Amino acid sequence: MKLKLAAICATAFVLTACSQQEEPTPVFITPEYDKYGTPSCPAGYDLATTEAGQTVCNPVTQ
């Protein structure tokens, strides 16, 4: 009985691990603006524009 339970648990674990994962949603931060209205981002972020036209700081991927 314990062997059957272990086999069922192992099968469930493998199926869960192999299930399709969702695409992660990107995390943006708001850029800082100087007194002239020029946006800038902290280290590790690049300035980007979303599809909606918003200016955001996008994390740099390596």
C-alpha positions as CSV (number, residue, x, y, z in Angstrom):
1,M,0.0,0.0,0.0
2,K,2.8,2.4,0.9
3,L,4.5,1.7,-2.5
4,K,1.3,2.6,-4.4
5,L,0.9,5.8,-2.5
6,A,4.5,6.7,-3.1
7,A,4.1,6.0,-6.8
8,I,1.0,8.1,-7.0
9,C,2.7,11.0,-5.2
10,A,5.7,10.8,-7.4
11,T,3.5,10.8,-10.5
12,A,1.6,13.8,-9.2
13,F,4.8,15.7,-8.4
14,V,6.2,15.1,-11.9
15,L,3.0,16.1,-13.6
16,T,2.9,19.3,-11.5
17,A,6.5,20.2,-12.3
18,C,6.0,19.6,-16.0
19,S,2.7,21.6,-16.3
20,Q,2.8,24.7,-18.5
21,Q,3.9,27.8,-16.6
22,E,2.5,31.2,-17.2
23,E,4.6,33.9,-18.8
24,P,5.8,36.3,-16.1
25,T,4.6,39.8,-16.3
26,P,7.3,42.5,-16.4
27,V,7.7,44.8,-13.5
28,F,8.2,48.4,-14.4
29,I,9.0,51.4,-12.1
30,T,8.2,55.0,-12.7
31,P,11.2,57.1,-14.0
32,E,12.4,60.2,-12.1
33,Y,12.2,63.5,-14.0
34,D,14.6,66.4,-13.6
35,K,13.4,70.0,-13.6
36,Y,13.5,70.1,-17.4
37,G,11.2,67.0,-17.7
38,T,13.8,64.6,-18.8
39,P,13.2,61.1,-17.5
40,S,15.9,59.0,-16.0
41,C,16.1,55.5,-14.5
42,P,18.2,54.1,-11.6
43,A,21.1,51.7,-12.3
44,G,19.9,48.3,-13.6
45,Y,17.0,49.8,-15.6
46,D,16.6,51.2,-19.1
47,L,14.1,53.8,-20.2
48,A,11.3,52.2,-22.3
49,T,7.8,53.1,-23.6
50,T,4.9,50.7,-23.2
51,E,2.3,49.8,-25.8
52,A,0.0,52.3,-24.1
53,G,2.6,55.1,-24.6
54,Q,3.7,55.4,-21.0
55,T,7.4,56.0,-20.2
56,V,8.7,53.5,-17.7
57,C,11.9,52.0,-16.4
58,N,12.4,48.5,-17.7
59,P,14.7,46.0,-15.8
60,V,17.9,45.2,-17.8
61,T,18.1,41.5,-18.7
62,Q,21.5,39.9,-18.9
